[in-house]
Amino acid sequence: MGPFELGIIVIIGLFLFGAGRIAAVGNGLGRATREFERGREEAEEQ
């Protein structure tokens, strides 16, 4: 998938969900990533 296709998908996502909803999803995804990394680090320490 090239950059043009990704741009089209982002534009469609903005129309469907709105900018606020996209930001909330990104925020949740970042939080989940941090939790995953924290859990992985704790598992490595044991």
A tleap script that builds the chain and sets N, CA, C and O, in Angstrom:
source leaprc.protein.ff14SB
mol = sequence {
  NMET GLY PRO PHE GLU LEU GLY ILE ILE VAL
  ILE ILE GLY LEU PHE LEU PHE GLY ALA GLY
  ARG ILE ALA ALA VAL GLY ASN GLY LEU GLY
  ARG ALA THR ARG GLU PHE GLU ARG GLY ARG
  GLU GLU ALA GLU GLU CGLN
}
set mol.1.N position { 0.847 -1.165 0.000 }
set mol.1.CA position { 0.000 0.000 0.000 }
set mol.1.C position { 0.896 1.233 0.000 }
set mol.1.O position { 1.808 1.353 0.819 }
set mol.2.N position { 0.631 2.124 -0.909 }
set mol.2.CA position { 1.442 3.326 -1.030 }
set mol.2.C position { 0.892 4.484 -0.215 }
set mol.2.O position { -0.152 4.359 0.425 }
set mol.3.N position { 1.586 5.600 -0.237 }
set mol.3.CA position { 1.157 6.766 0.544 }
set mol.3.C position { -0.178 7.336 0.057 }
set mol.3.O position { -0.945 7.880 0.852 }
set mol.4.N position { -0.455 7.216 -1.231 }
set mol.4.CA position { -1.732 7.728 -1.750 }
set mol.4.C position { -2.903 6.951 -1.159 }
set mol.4.O position { -3.897 7.543 -0.740 }
set mol.5.N position { -2.784 5.631 -1.126 }
set mol.5.CA position { -3.852 4.809 -0.565 }
set mol.5.C position { -4.047 5.079 0.926 }
set mol.5.O position { -5.176 5.149 1.411 }
set mol.6.N position { -2.931 5.231 1.648 }
set mol.6.CA position { -3.028 5.534 3.083 }
set mol.6.C position { -3.716 6.879 3.316 }
set mol.6.O position { -4.510 7.019 4.246 }
set mol.7.N position { -3.411 7.870 2.473 }
set mol.7.CA position { -4.059 9.175 2.583 }
set mol.7.C position { -5.559 9.075 2.367 }
set mol.7.O position { -6.332 9.708 3.086 }
set mol.8.N position { -5.980 8.289 1.386 }
set mol.8.CA position { -7.412 8.097 1.129 }
set mol.8.C position { -8.085 7.448 2.337 }
set mol.8.O position { -9.181 7.848 2.727 }
set mol.9.N position { -7.429 6.447 2.929 }
set mol.9.CA position { -8.004 5.775 4.099 }
set mol.9.C position { -8.138 6.740 5.266 }
set mol.9.O position { -9.138 6.705 5.983 }
set mol.10.N position { -7.152 7.597 5.468 }
set mol.10.CA position { -7.214 8.585 6.557 }
set mol.10.C position { -8.360 9.560 6.322 }
set mol.10.O position { -9.093 9.887 7.255 }
set mol.11.N position { -8.522 10.023 5.098 }
set mol.11.CA position { -9.605 10.959 4.786 }
set mol.11.C position { -10.966 10.313 5.014 }
set mol.11.O position { -11.864 10.940 5.576 }
set mol.12.N position { -11.126 9.068 4.583 }
set mol.12.CA position { -12.397 8.360 4.807 }
set mol.12.C position { -12.647 8.197 6.309 }
set mol.12.O position { -13.774 8.362 6.775 }
set mol.13.N position { -11.581 7.869 7.070 }
set mol.13.CA position { -11.723 7.733 8.521 }
set mol.13.C position { -12.162 9.035 9.172 }
set mol.13.O position { -12.975 9.020 10.096 }
set mol.14.N position { -11.635 10.163 8.700 }
set mol.14.CA position { -12.040 11.456 9.250 }
set mol.14.C position { -13.509 11.731 8.969 }
set mol.14.O position { -14.225 12.234 9.835 }
set mol.15.N position { -13.958 11.407 7.772 }
set mol.15.CA position { -15.371 11.622 7.439 }
set mol.15.C position { -16.275 10.725 8.269 }
set mol.15.O position { -17.337 11.163 8.711 }
set mol.16.N position { -15.878 9.489 8.486 }
set mol.16.CA position { -16.730 8.543 9.203 }
set mol.16.C position { -16.776 8.810 10.703 }
set mol.16.O position { -17.848 8.774 11.307 }
set mol.17.N position { -15.627 9.075 11.304 }
set mol.17.CA position { -15.556 9.162 12.758 }
set mol.17.C position { -15.369 10.572 13.297 }
set mol.17.O position { -15.678 10.819 14.463 }
set mol.18.N position { -14.887 11.482 12.512 }
set mol.18.CA position { -14.607 12.822 12.993 }
set mol.18.C position { -13.228 12.897 13.620 }
set mol.18.O position { -12.683 11.887 14.067 }
set mol.19.N position { -12.671 14.088 13.651 }
set mol.19.CA position { -11.301 14.279 14.136 }
set mol.19.C position { -11.181 13.946 15.623 }
set mol.19.O position { -10.161 13.401 16.044 }
set mol.20.N position { -12.187 14.257 16.416 }
set mol.20.CA position { -12.127 13.989 17.853 }
set mol.20.C position { -12.065 12.510 18.151 }
set mol.20.O position { -11.326 12.075 19.034 }
set mol.21.N position { -12.837 11.742 17.421 }
set mol.21.CA position { -12.849 10.299 17.638 }
set mol.21.C position { -11.515 9.677 17.220 }
set mol.21.O position { -11.014 8.779 17.897 }
set mol.22.N position { -10.939 10.145 16.113 }
set mol.22.CA position { -9.638 9.642 15.658 }
set mol.22.C position { -8.573 9.940 16.718 }
set mol.22.O position { -7.723 9.094 16.994 }
set mol.23.N position { -8.614 11.133 17.309 }
set mol.23.CA position { -7.649 11.499 18.350 }
set mol.23.C position { -7.813 10.603 19.579 }
set mol.23.O position { -6.824 10.201 20.191 }
set mol.24.N position { -9.052 10.293 19.937 }
set mol.24.CA position { -9.297 9.434 21.093 }
set mol.24.C position { -8.765 8.023 20.846 }
set mol.24.O position { -8.199 7.404 21.746 }
set mol.25.N position { -8.945 7.523 19.641 }
set mol.25.CA position { -8.429 6.192 19.301 }
set mol.25.C position { -6.903 6.198 19.366 }
set mol.25.O position { -6.306 5.264 19.902 }
set mol.26.N position { -6.273 7.226 18.834 }
set mol.26.CA position { -4.813 7.331 18.895 }
set mol.26.C position { -4.310 7.401 20.316 }
set mol.26.O position { -3.291 6.798 20.653 }
set mol.27.N position { -5.026 8.140 21.156 }
set mol.27.CA position { -4.657 8.256 22.564 }
set mol.27.C position { -4.744 6.895 23.251 }
set mol.27.O position { -3.841 6.510 23.994 }
set mol.28.N position { -5.815 6.183 23.004 }
set mol.28.CA position { -5.980 4.859 23.595 }
set mol.28.C position { -4.925 3.878 23.109 }
set mol.28.O position { -4.432 3.052 23.876 }
set mol.29.N position { -4.586 3.975 21.843 }
set mol.29.CA position { -3.561 3.095 21.277 }
set mol.29.C position { -2.198 3.371 21.912 }
set mol.29.O position { -1.453 2.438 22.211 }
set mol.30.N position { -1.871 4.637 22.117 }
set mol.30.CA position { -0.612 4.990 22.775 }
set mol.30.C position { -0.568 4.503 24.212 }
set mol.30.O position { 0.464 4.022 24.678 }
set mol.31.N position { -1.681 4.626 24.910 }
set mol.31.CA position { -1.753 4.159 26.293 }
set mol.31.C position { -1.571 2.641 26.352 }
set mol.31.O position { -0.860 2.134 27.220 }
set mol.32.N position { -2.207 1.922 25.437 }
set mol.32.CA position { -2.086 0.467 25.401 }
set mol.32.C position { -0.649 0.047 25.100 }
set mol.32.O position { -0.154 -0.929 25.665 }
set mol.33.N position { 0.012 0.772 24.224 }
set mol.33.CA position { 1.401 0.465 23.881 }
set mol.33.C position { 2.303 0.652 25.094 }
set mol.33.O position { 3.176 -0.176 25.353 }
set mol.34.N position { 2.097 1.738 25.840 }
set mol.34.CA position { 2.902 1.967 27.041 }
set mol.34.C position { 2.686 0.873 28.081 }
set mol.34.O position { 3.641 0.413 28.708 }
set mol.35.N position { 1.432 0.455 28.266 }
set mol.35.CA position { 1.136 -0.609 29.224 }
set mol.35.C position { 1.793 -1.919 28.799 }
set mol.35.O position { 2.320 -2.653 29.636 }
set mol.36.N position { 1.763 -2.209 27.513 }
set mol.36.CA position { 2.391 -3.424 27.002 }
set mol.36.C position { 3.889 -3.404 27.260 }
set mol.36.O position { 4.453 -4.399 27.715 }
set mol.37.N position { 4.537 -2.282 26.974 }
set mol.37.CA position { 5.978 -2.157 27.201 }
set mol.37.C position { 6.308 -2.303 28.678 }
set mol.37.O position { 7.293 -2.950 29.035 }
set mol.38.N position { 5.493 -1.705 29.538 }
set mol.38.CA position { 5.719 -1.787 30.985 }
set mol.38.C position { 5.607 -3.244 31.446 }
set mol.38.O position { 6.433 -3.708 32.231 }
set mol.39.N position { 4.607 -3.955 30.970 }
set mol.39.CA position { 4.441 -5.359 31.331 }
set mol.39.C position { 5.573 -6.222 30.818 }
set mol.39.O position { 6.013 -7.145 31.503 }
set mol.40.N position { 6.046 -5.934 29.627 }
set mol.40.CA position { 7.164 -6.700 29.064 }
set mol.40.C position { 8.432 -6.473 29.870 }
set mol.40.O position { 9.186 -7.415 30.115 }
set mol.41.N position { 8.673 -5.247 30.282 }
set mol.41.CA position { 9.859 -4.951 31.092 }
set mol.41.C position { 9.786 -5.652 32.444 }
set mol.41.O position { 10.793 -6.163 32.934 }
set mol.42.N position { 8.591 -5.680 33.053 }
set mol.42.CA position { 8.432 -6.371 34.341 }
set mol.42.C position { 8.675 -7.871 34.178 }
set mol.42.O position { 9.265 -8.502 35.055 }
set mol.43.N position { 8.225 -8.440 33.069 }
set mol.43.CA position { 8.420 -9.867 32.834 }
set mol.43.C position { 9.898 -10.191 32.629 }
set mol.43.O position { 10.364 -11.251 33.046 }
set mol.44.N position { 10.634 -9.287 31.993 }
set mol.44.CA position { 12.059 -9.506 31.775 }
set mol.44.C position { 12.845 -9.438 33.082 }
set mol.44.O position { 13.869 -10.106 33.227 }
set mol.45.N position { 12.372 -8.637 34.028 }
set mol.45.CA position { 13.072 -8.497 35.308 }
set mol.45.C position { 12.972 -9.766 36.153 }
set mol.45.O position { 13.842 -10.024 36.984 }
set mol.46.N position { 11.945 -10.540 35.955 }
set mol.46.CA position { 11.730 -11.740 36.779 }
set mol.46.C position { 12.554 -12.866 36.341 }
set mol.46.O position { 12.489 -13.945 36.930 }
savepdb mol mol.pdb
quit
